[in-house]
């Protein structure tokens, strides 16, 4: 038992059942023997051969359908990932975007929410961009079509000018990768996931998202937090099977962040003691590099990896380029080890601006391979089919094979190669 009388965080019973308690959440999870060998991804039974050029137009996020999304806030182009901002509608096809950022057509927290509840008004820069975009006949037609789609969905009619301001100045953005399927794909099942990107591509994608986070925080003064996440495949909540991240500004931290801040008030070493030290004691360190460390997580409803920055910085945008790249490389490695056919959620956690206690930047990667049902709803005990030790074993095996194949970034230490200094979290050092 722990000193407060709570159950042990992680224990294996004589019959092989593993019981877990989430160190930061208190979530109770059981892994029952005999359930871990089920396949992670069900084979698709609707695979379709692609027609020539079809890989460019499979969904609204694809390169031949740029006008079906809201106006771009920014894009990265070329091998060097040069940034272009506010590309006019008539020029969208003049370059190929490796990554694009634009507003979500159907926001979780809408521009109207900020306007009506907080009195927010768009800054002059958004008004000027809207004027220029509407002056382009291609842009005008694009915005008319998008405004009509939103109006039909909401049942609310607005002027084109107001709809344009909302579409351009919202606080829910999407960051989309170029590929829907891998280069050279012959079927629509050969999807391009985070793990199929090169380490350099993933680093650009990651840094572009960090920049978007900083810009949304700066643009929406009433936001207390910006939620950053990636849903991969439909069982994990994705509307499109096309690689993308989402960033949503909200006007509260959310109960999990508030709970962690309360725990931090009792000891700033919370994450070191409850996460890193537990991972070392139980043999759950998966990989590390000179800036981040990955653990097999304890007490998650689904098999989950936790990737922690080991930098003294807290907010993602406070990290150096090298610090962001370190986190990106481990996240990319674990996506590659997971595979493109496994539904996943990627969640970013970090200290909110103005919070009184230091918190590390961490990314949680969850395998959405089971569906909670009546047992979980009635008991609040969740059944996770893969325990942390087995998750770590699988990951270490896959990462080792990927490194031999040259698919990972350099400088990653795997499993027992990790050193004591790799698991020291420095978030509270500054």
Buried (B, 14 or more C-beta within 10 A) or exposed (E): EEEEEEEEBBEEEEEEEBBBBBBBBEBBBBBBEEEBEEEBBEEEEEEEEBEEEBBBBBEBBBBEEBBBBBBBBBBBBEEEBEBBEBBBBEEBEEBEBBBBBBBBBEBEBBBBBBBEEEEBEBEEEBBEBBEEBBEBEBBBEBBBEBBEEBEEEEEEEBEBBBBBBBBBBBBBBBBBBBBBBBEEBEEBBBBBBBBBBEBBBBBBBBBBBBBBBBBBBEBBEBBBBBBBBBBBBEBBEBEBBBBBBBBBBBBEBEEEBEBBBEBBEEEBEBBBEBBBBBBBEBEBBBBBBBBBBBBBBBBBBBBBBBBBBBBBBBBBBBBEEEBBBBBBBBBBBBBBBBBBBBBBBBBBBBBBBEBEBBBBBBBBBBBBBBEEEEEBEEEEEBBBBBBBBBBBBBBBEBBBEBBEEEBBBEEBBBBEEBEEEBBEBBBBEE
